[in-house]
Amino acid sequence: MTHLSVEMLAADAAEPITTAGHAQLGIAVLAGIAVIVLLITKFKLHAFLSLIIGSLVLGAVAGAPLDKTVTSFSAGLGTTVAGTGVLIALGAVLGRLLADSGGADQIVDTILAKAGRKAMPWAMVLIAGIVGLPLFFEVGIVLLIPVVLLVAKRGNFSLMRIGIPALAGLSVMHGLIPPHPGPLAAIDAVGANLGVTLALGVVVAIPTAIIAGPVFSRYAARWVDIQPPENLVPERTSDDLAKRPGFGITVATVLLPVVMMLAKALVDIVVDDPGHQVQKVFDVIGSPLIALLTAVIVAMFTLGRAAGFTRDRIAATVEKSLAPIAGVVLIVGAGGGFKQTLVDAGVGQMILDISKGWNISALLLAWLIAVAIRLATGSATVATISAAGLVAPLAAEMTTPHAALLVLAIGSGSLFFSHVNDAGFWLVKEYFGMNVGQTLKTWSVMETLISVVGIVCVLLLSLVL
């Protein structure tokens, strides 16, 4: 099946809102985003406060009761902080231990010695792709940030030349490759084969990551030439240390949470029985919270003790790690609150109603729906799950490869143009020390490249499969 009517997809949808409601909600979305951008760029108001005010404006223009808007925002903020705030904190502790013990210096020195200057962006996208395979995007960023910042500073690179490839590798994994939650949910919704989707996802991911990473980073570095933010760059402490942990044990410690989460994903695939005792055990072991907590505890010995740190020194290192990321956690949480306000306002239903009557390629339609939901809600996972639910009936008449391509089309669309309503936007902005305009010119354009190159690759594959 190559063409369809969207009316098929809307048959079981909720009661559509009125045309007047469409217009009002559309204006509300634009007003909320415009207020956030204006407050941050023109009035230099802190992003945390700007996101709160923008959410209230969105609710007011949409005609929602103030208490409902506050509830939506609070729920979104709470969910986002609960889901990523603790992970950011644990990742910061691990990053500080990595830096203060000299472990990060060991990694950077080894990478700089082994990879030439021209190969460094390619090395970063490869490392990010491998590390990001089983990780949530936010966890991957937290684990890679110390390495990215140190490589950029030590090698005298533009931060964008090193950072963009790492971000591209992580983002492509997040949007296209199971066992990430979005692709897994889409595979389940459309009944696609996981193995085929994984294989085709890798085929799509490789050229996509290359173009959006090392290739695009050349231009991003020209547009935004910035240095790593001093308050987040780990200092080179190993010069004052009598010893530092070896390269092998340092890499093993950093990859420990990756291995634990990957083990859970493999057990989920092989066992596939939520009631099975082995799967229950690995559900705990492989949860991001437990995996990162375990890595932090292990790092106290493999990194801290290996560098000759006393218990007091380790405790001081942990304490120092938390202060710099407090603002990051609040901003990311507020971004999640704004996203939830958009979702609860009914933006997804509005998009479905507007798209009725279209008659285009199934793969392209799935991509467009995911793009629209992504732009409106800011969440790649929400866009993937929502779009998959809408286009799931199409997969019934598709071949196994085309059903997998449908999942990848949705995943590609879910990454389109991250902006101020995406918690990831604020996470990247804060970690890389950029302003809103710089983040739009680099991170947002990179995400758009991933989305467009991804759907092009999917459509090309559909012609030969």
C-alpha positions as CSV (number, residue, x, y, z in Angstrom):
1,M,0.0,0.0,0.0
2,T,1.5,3.4,-1.0
3,H,-1.4,5.8,-0.7
4,L,-4.3,6.3,1.7
5,S,-6.8,8.6,3.1
6,V,-6.2,9.9,6.6
7,E,-9.9,9.5,7.3
8,M,-9.2,5.8,7.8
9,L,-6.9,6.7,10.6
10,A,-9.4,9.1,12.3
11,A,-12.2,6.6,12.5
12,D,-11.5,5.6,16.1
13,A,-10.2,9.0,17.2
14,A,-11.7,11.1,19.9
15,E,-14.4,13.7,19.2
16,P,-12.6,16.4,17.1
17,I,-12.4,19.9,18.3
18,T,-14.2,22.7,16.3
19,T,-12.7,24.8,13.6
20,A,-12.7,27.7,16.0
21,G,-10.9,25.5,18.5
22,H,-8.3,24.7,15.9
23,A,-7.6,28.4,15.3
24,Q,-7.6,29.3,18.9
25,L,-5.3,26.4,19.8
26,G,-3.0,27.2,16.9
27,I,-2.7,30.8,18.1
28,A,-2.2,29.7,21.6
29,V,0.8,27.5,20.6
30,L,2.4,30.3,18.6
31,A,1.8,32.8,21.4
32,G,3.3,30.5,24.1
33,I,6.4,29.8,22.0
34,A,6.8,33.5,21.0
35,V,6.6,34.6,24.7
36,I,9.3,32.2,25.7
37,V,11.6,33.2,22.9
38,L,11.0,37.0,23.5
39,L,11.5,36.8,27.3
40,I,14.8,34.9,26.9
41,T,16.2,36.8,24.0
42,K,14.9,40.3,24.4
43,F,14.4,40.7,28.2
44,K,17.1,38.2,29.2
45,L,14.8,36.5,31.6
46,H,16.0,33.1,32.9
47,A,14.8,30.2,30.8
48,F,13.2,28.5,33.8
49,L,11.0,31.6,34.5
50,S,10.3,32.1,30.8
51,L,9.1,28.6,30.3
52,I,6.7,29.0,33.3
53,I,5.3,32.2,31.9
54,G,5.0,30.8,28.4
55,S,3.0,27.9,29.6
56,L,0.6,30.2,31.5
57,V,0.2,32.3,28.3
58,L,-0.4,29.2,26.2
59,G,-3.2,28.0,28.6
60,A,-4.7,31.5,28.8
61,V,-4.9,32.0,25.1
62,A,-6.2,28.5,24.6
63,G,-9.0,29.3,27.0
64,A,-8.0,26.7,29.6
65,P,-8.8,27.4,33.3
66,L,-5.7,28.6,35.1
67,D,-5.7,25.8,37.6
68,K,-5.8,23.2,34.8
69,T,-2.8,24.9,33.1
70,V,-0.9,25.0,36.4
71,T,-1.7,21.3,37.0
72,S,-0.5,20.3,33.5
73,F,2.7,22.3,33.8
74,S,3.4,20.9,37.3
75,A,2.8,17.4,36.2
76,G,5.1,17.7,33.2
77,L,7.8,19.3,35.3
78,G,7.5,16.6,37.9
79,T,7.5,13.8,35.4
80,T,10.5,15.2,33.6
81,V,12.6,15.8,36.7
82,A,11.6,12.4,38.1
83,G,12.6,10.8,34.8
84,T,15.8,12.8,34.0
85,G,16.7,15.0,37.0
86,V,18.0,12.1,39.1
87,L,19.8,10.7,36.1
88,I,21.4,14.1,35.3
89,A,22.6,14.3,39.0
90,L,24.0,10.7,39.0
91,G,25.7,11.4,35.6
92,A,27.2,14.6,37.0
93,V,28.6,12.7,40.0
94,L,30.1,10.1,37.6
95,G,31.4,12.8,35.4
96,R,33.1,14.6,38.3
97,L,34.7,11.4,39.5
98,L,35.8,10.7,36.0
99,A,37.4,14.2,35.8
100,D,38.9,14.6,39.2
101,S,40.5,11.2,39.3
102,G,42.2,11.9,35.9
103,G,40.1,9.2,34.2
104,A,38.7,11.7,31.7
105,D,42.2,13.0,31.0
106,Q,43.3,9.4,30.4
107,I,40.5,8.9,27.8
108,V,41.1,12.2,26.1
109,D,44.9,11.8,26.0
110,T,44.5,8.3,24.5
111,I,41.9,9.4,21.9
112,L,44.0,12.4,20.9
113,A,47.0,10.1,20.6
114,K,45.3,7.4,18.6
115,A,43.0,9.6,16.4
116,G,44.4,12.3,14.2
117,R,42.9,15.8,14.3
118,K,40.9,15.3,11.1
119,A,39.5,12.0,12.4
120,M,38.3,13.4,15.8
121,P,34.7,14.3,14.7
122,W,34.4,10.8,13.2
123,A,35.7,9.2,16.4
124,M,33.2,11.1,18.4
125,V,30.2,10.1,16.3
126,L,31.3,6.5,16.5
127,I,31.8,6.6,20.3
128,A,28.4,8.3,20.7
129,G,26.6,5.8,18.5
130,I,28.0,2.9,20.4
131,V,27.4,4.4,23.8
132,G,24.0,5.7,22.8
133,L,22.7,2.3,21.6
134,P,20.9,1.3,24.8
135,L,20.8,4.7,26.5
136,F,18.1,7.4,26.8
137,F,19.3,10.5,25.0
138,E,19.7,12.5,28.2
139,V,21.7,9.7,29.9
140,G,24.0,9.6,26.9
141,I,24.6,13.3,27.0
142,V,25.4,13.2,30.7
143,L,27.9,10.4,30.2
144,L,29.6,11.9,27.1
145,I,29.7,15.6,28.2
146,P,33.0,15.4,30.2
147,V,34.7,13.7,27.3
148,V,33.3,16.1,24.7
149,L,34.3,19.2,26.7
150,L,37.7,17.9,27.5
151,V,38.5,16.8,23.9
152,A,37.3,20.3,22.6
153,K,39.4,22.2,25.2
154,R,42.5,19.9,25.1
155,G,42.6,19.7,21.3
156,N,41.7,23.3,20.8
157,F,38.6,22.4,18.7
158,S,35.5,24.5,18.3
159,L,33.0,22.9,20.7
160,M,30.6,22.4,17.7
161,R,33.2,20.5,15.7
162,I,33.3,17.9,18.5
163,G,29.9,18.3,20.1
164,I,27.7,18.0,17.0
165,P,29.0,14.6,16.0
166,A,28.4,13.3,19.5
167,L,24.9,14.7,19.6
168,A,24.1,13.3,16.2
169,G,25.3,9.8,17.2
170,L,23.1,9.9,20.3
171,S,20.1,11.4,18.6
172,V,20.0,9.0,15.7
173,M,20.1,6.1,18.1
174,H,17.4,7.6,20.2
175,G,15.0,8.1,17.3
176,L,15.6,5.1,15.0
177,I,17.1,2.2,16.9
178,P,15.5,-0.2,19.4
179,P,15.7,-0.7,22.3
180,H,14.9,3.0,22.7
181,P,11.4,3.5,24.0
182,G,10.1,5.4,20.9
183,P,11.1,2.8,18.3
184,L,10.0,-0.1,20.6
185,A,6.6,1.5,21.1
186,A,6.2,2.1,17.3
187,I,7.3,-1.5,16.5
188,D,4.7,-2.8,18.9
189,A,2.0,-0.4,17.6
190,V,2.4,-1.3,13.9
191,G,3.3,-5.0,14.5
192,A,6.7,-4.6,12.8
193,N,9.5,-7.2,13.2
194,L,12.1,-6.0,15.7
195,G,15.0,-7.7,14.1
196,V,14.2,-6.4,10.6
197,T,13.6,-2.9,12.0
198,L,16.9,-3.0,13.9
199,A,18.8,-4.1,10.7
200,L,17.2,-1.5,8.5
201,G,17.5,1.1,11.2
202,V,21.3,0.7,11.2
203,V,21.3,1.0,7.4
204,V,19.4,4.3,7.7
205,A,21.3,5.5,10.8
206,I,24.8,5.3,9.4
207,P,24.5,7.8,6.5
208,T,22.2,9.9,8.6
209,A,24.6,10.2,11.5
210,I,27.5,10.9,9.2
211,I,25.8,13.8,7.4
212,A,24.2,15.3,10.5
213,G,27.4,14.8,12.5
214,P,30.9,15.1,11.1
215,V,29.8,16.7,7.9
216,F,27.4,19.3,9.3
217,S,29.7,20.1,12.2
218,R,32.1,21.8,9.7
219,Y,29.4,24.4,9.1
220,A,28.0,24.5,12.6
221,A,31.5,25.4,13.9
222,R,31.6,28.3,11.5
223,W,28.2,29.6,12.4
224,V,28.7,29.2,16.2
225,D,32.3,29.4,17.2
226,I,32.3,28.9,20.9
227,Q,34.6,27.5,23.6
228,P,33.5,25.0,26.2
229,P,31.7,26.7,29.2
230,E,34.3,27.1,31.9
231,N,31.9,26.3,34.8
232,L,31.2,22.8,33.2
233,V,34.6,21.9,31.8
234,P,36.4,19.5,34.1
235,E,39.8,20.8,35.1
236,R,42.9,18.9,34.2
237,T,43.5,17.6,37.7
238,S,45.6,14.6,36.8
239,D,48.7,16.8,36.4
240,D,48.8,17.2,40.2
241,L,48.0,13.5,40.9
242,A,50.6,11.0,41.7
243,K,48.7,8.4,39.7
244,R,45.5,8.0,37.7
245,P,43.3,5.1,36.6
246,G,44.2,3.2,33.5
247,F,42.5,3.6,30.2
248,G,40.9,0.2,30.2
249,I,39.3,0.4,33.7
250,T,38.2,4.0,33.0
251,V,36.4,3.0,29.8
252,A,34.9,-0.1,31.5
253,T,33.5,2.1,34.3
254,V,31.9,4.6,31.9
255,L,30.5,1.7,29.8
256,L,29.2,-0.2,32.9
257,P,25.7,1.5,32.8
258,V,25.6,1.0,29.0
259,V,26.3,-2.8,29.4
260,M,23.7,-3.1,32.2
261,M,21.0,-1.4,30.1
262,L,21.9,-3.3,27.0
263,A,21.7,-6.6,29.0
264,K,18.2,-5.7,30.0
265,A,17.3,-5.0,26.4
266,L,18.7,-8.3,25.2
267,V,16.9,-10.2,28.0
268,D,13.6,-8.4,27.0
269,I,14.1,-9.6,23.5
270,V,15.1,-13.2,24.3
271,V,12.9,-14.0,27.2
272,D,9.9,-11.7,26.3
273,D,7.9,-12.7,29.4
274,P,7.3,-9.9,31.9
275,G,6.5,-12.6,34.5
276,H,9.7,-14.5,34.1
277,Q,12.1,-14.2,37.1
278,V,15.1,-13.5,34.9
279,Q,13.4,-10.6,33.1
280,K,12.2,-9.2,36.5
281,V,15.8,-9.2,37.7
282,F,17.2,-7.5,34.6
283,D,14.3,-5.0,34.6
284,V,15.8,-3.8,37.9
285,I,19.5,-4.2,37.0
286,G,19.0,-2.5,33.6
287,S,16.9,0.5,34.7
288,P,18.8,3.8,34.1
289,L,18.6,4.7,37.8
290,I,20.1,1.5,39.1
291,A,22.7,1.3,36.2
292,L,24.0,4.9,36.8
293,L,23.9,4.5,40.6
294,T,25.9,1.3,40.3
295,A,28.4,3.0,38.0
296,V,28.8,5.8,40.5
297,I,29.5,3.4,43.4
298,V,31.9,1.4,41.2
299,A,33.6,4.6,40.1
300,M,34.4,5.6,43.7
301,F,36.7,2.6,43.8
302,T,37.9,2.1,40.1
303,L,38.5,5.9,39.6
304,G,38.6,7.6,43.0
305,R,40.5,5.0,45.0
306,A,42.7,4.2,41.9
307,A,43.8,7.9,42.0
308,G,44.6,7.6,45.7
309,F,41.6,9.6,46.9
310,T,40.6,9.3,50.5
311,R,37.0,8.8,51.6
312,D,36.8,12.5,52.4
313,R,38.2,13.5,49.0
314,I,35.6,11.2,47.3
315,A,32.8,12.8,49.4
316,A,34.0,16.3,48.5
317,T,34.1,15.4,44.8
318,V,30.5,14.1,44.9
319,E,29.3,17.3,46.7
320,K,31.1,19.5,44.1
321,S,29.4,17.8,41.2
322,L,25.8,18.7,42.1
323,A,25.9,22.5,42.3
324,P,26.7,23.2,38.6
325,I,23.8,21.1,37.3
326,A,21.0,22.5,39.5
327,G,20.0,25.1,36.9
328,V,20.1,22.5,34.2
329,V,17.7,20.3,36.0
330,L,15.2,23.1,36.6
331,I,15.3,24.3,33.0
332,V,14.9,20.8,31.6
333,G,12.0,20.2,34.0
334,A,10.3,23.4,33.0
335,G,10.7,22.4,29.3
336,G,8.9,19.2,30.2
337,G,6.2,21.2,31.9
338,F,5.6,23.3,28.8
339,K,5.5,20.2,26.7
340,Q,2.9,18.6,28.9
341,T,0.8,21.8,28.7
342,L,0.8,21.5,24.9
343,V,-0.1,17.9,25.1
344,D,-3.0,18.4,27.5
345,A,-4.3,21.3,25.4
346,G,-5.2,18.8,22.7
347,V,-2.6,19.6,20.1
348,G,-2.4,16.0,18.9
349,Q,-6.1,15.9,18.2
350,M,-5.9,19.2,16.3
351,I,-3.2,17.8,14.0
352,L,-5.3,14.7,13.3
353,D,-8.3,16.8,12.4
354,I,-6.3,19.1,10.1
355,S,-4.8,16.2,8.3
356,K,-8.1,14.6,7.3
357,G,-8.6,14.1,3.6
358,W,-4.9,14.0,2.6
359,N,-3.9,11.4,0.0
360,I,-0.1,10.8,0.0
361,S,2.5,8.1,0.5
362,A,2.0,6.1,3.7
363,L,5.6,6.5,4.7
364,L,5.6,10.2,4.0
365,L,2.3,10.7,5.8
366,A,3.7,8.9,8.9
367,W,6.7,11.2,8.8
368,L,4.6,14.3,8.4
369,I,2.3,13.4,11.3
370,A,5.3,12.7,13.5
371,V,6.9,16.0,12.4
372,A,3.7,17.9,13.3
373,I,3.4,16.3,16.7
374,R,7.1,16.8,17.4
375,L,7.0,20.5,16.5
376,A,3.9,21.0,18.7
377,T,4.8,18.9,21.8
378,G,8.6,18.9,21.7
379,S,8.8,15.2,22.6
380,A,10.3,12.7,20.2
381,T,8.9,9.8,22.2
382,V,5.4,11.4,22.3
383,A,5.6,12.1,18.5
384,T,6.7,8.5,17.8
385,I,4.0,6.9,20.0
386,S,1.2,9.2,18.8
387,A,2.1,8.9,15.1
388,A,2.5,5.1,15.4
389,G,-1.0,4.8,16.9
390,L,-2.5,6.9,14.1
391,V,-0.9,5.0,11.2
392,A,-0.9,1.5,12.7
393,P,-3.8,0.3,10.5
394,L,-1.6,0.7,7.4
395,A,0.8,-2.0,8.5
396,A,-1.8,-4.7,8.1
397,E,-1.3,-4.7,4.3
398,M,2.4,-4.0,4.3
399,T,5.3,-6.5,3.8
400,T,7.6,-7.1,6.7
401,P,10.3,-4.7,5.4
402,H,7.8,-2.0,4.6
403,A,6.3,-2.2,8.1
404,A,9.8,-1.8,9.5
405,L,10.3,1.2,7.2
406,L,7.0,2.7,8.5
407,V,8.5,2.6,12.0
408,L,11.7,4.3,10.8
409,A,9.7,7.0,8.9
410,I,7.9,7.8,12.2
411,G,11.2,7.8,14.1
412,S,12.7,10.2,11.6
413,G,9.8,12.6,11.8
414,S,9.9,12.5,15.6
415,L,13.4,14.2,15.5
416,F,12.4,17.2,13.3
417,F,13.5,20.7,14.5
418,S,13.9,20.5,18.2
419,H,13.1,23.9,19.7
420,V,12.1,25.7,22.9
421,N,9.3,23.2,23.9
422,D,11.8,20.3,23.9
423,A,13.6,19.5,27.1
424,G,16.5,18.2,25.1
425,F,16.9,21.7,23.5
426,W,17.5,23.2,27.0
427,L,19.7,20.4,28.0
428,V,22.0,20.9,25.0
429,K,21.8,24.7,25.4
430,E,22.9,24.7,29.0
431,Y,25.6,22.0,28.8
432,F,27.2,23.7,25.8
433,G,26.9,27.2,27.1
434,M,24.9,28.6,24.1
435,N,22.2,31.2,23.8
436,V,18.8,30.3,22.2
437,G,19.8,31.6,18.8
438,Q,23.0,29.6,18.8
439,T,21.2,26.5,19.9
440,L,18.7,26.9,17.0
441,K,21.4,27.3,14.4
442,T,23.3,24.2,15.6
443,W,21.3,21.7,17.6
444,S,17.9,22.4,15.9
445,V,19.4,22.4,12.4
446,M,21.2,19.1,13.2
447,E,18.0,17.5,14.3
448,T,16.2,18.7,11.2
449,L,19.0,17.2,9.1
450,I,18.7,13.9,10.9
451,S,14.9,13.9,10.2
452,V,15.1,14.8,6.5
453,V,18.1,12.5,5.7
454,G,16.3,9.8,7.6
455,I,13.1,10.0,5.6
456,V,15.0,10.2,2.3
457,C,16.9,7.0,3.1
458,V,13.6,5.3,4.1
459,L,11.9,6.3,0.9
460,L,14.9,5.2,-1.2
461,L,14.9,1.8,0.6
462,S,11.2,1.5,0.0
463,L,11.9,1.5,-3.8
464,V,14.2,-1.5,-3.6
465,L,12.6,-3.6,-0.9
